[in-house]
Amino acid sequence: MKNIPNNPIKKIGKTTITLVLLIGVFYGINAYQNIMDKKNYVEPFCANKYSHNVEEYKACKVMTPTQILLELKEKNSLEIVELPTIQ
């Protein structure tokens, strides 16, 4: 079998395939993480908060965990308790 020297087209092809695979893997991981965040954090929060109002539940369900935290922060519904320091 004849040994084919590495030409630039082969190197560019290998590099392109590798980059496409890496981008695809990172995109897939990010998409999966977003799905799991909604399932584990957003849906239980919305189900508890809007258990008697279907329309508000549907509106809440499309939010991200960050949007929910910002909304809670704006409404000052995060109660921070000042605990005394241990001496």
N, C-alpha and C positions, 0 to 999 in steps of 0.2 A: 504494500500500500504506500502510495506516495504521500510524503509529509507536506501538508499545505501550510505555508507560512501565514502567520497572523497578519491579516491586512486590516486597515483602518475600518472598513465596513463591518467586519466581524466584531471588532471591539465596540463600535458604536451600537451595533445590534444587541450585544450582550449587556451593555450598560443601560440601554433603553429598556430592555426586558426586566432587568433587575430593579430599575427605578419604578417602573409601572407596578411590579409586584409589591414593592415596599409601600408605595402610596396606597395601593389597594388594601393592604393589610392594615395600615394605620387608619384609613377611612373606615374600614369594617369594625375595628376596635372602638373607634369613636362613636359610630352609630349604635353599636351594642351597648356601650356605656350610657348613652342618652336614653335608650329604651329601658335599661335597668334603673336609672335614676327616676324616670317617670313612674315605673312600676313600684319601686320601693319607697319613694318619698312623696311624690306629687299625688298619686291616687289615694293613698291612705289619708293624707292631710285633707284633700278635698272631700273625701267621703265622710270624714268626721265633721268638718266645718259646715258643709252644705248637705247634710243628710236628708233634709226635708224640702230642698229646693233643687229640682232637676236642672233647670236652666243655668243657675249659678254654678252647679257642679260641673256641667259641660264646659262652661267658660273657664272655670278654674283648672280643669283637667289638661288644657292645652298649654298651660304655663310651665316654665322651667323651675327647678328648685331655687335658682338664683332670683328669679322674678318673685317667687313667693316670699323669700326672705326679705327682699327689698320692700314688698308691699307691707309685710308685718312691721318692718322697721319704720316705714312712713306713718303707719297708724299707731305707732307706739304701743303695740300690743305685746311686745317682748318685755316682760317685767323682769328687771334685773334687781336682784335682792342684794343689798349691801350686807355682807356678813362681817362680824367683828374679826379682827386678826387674832390668831392664836399667839399667846405670849408665854 
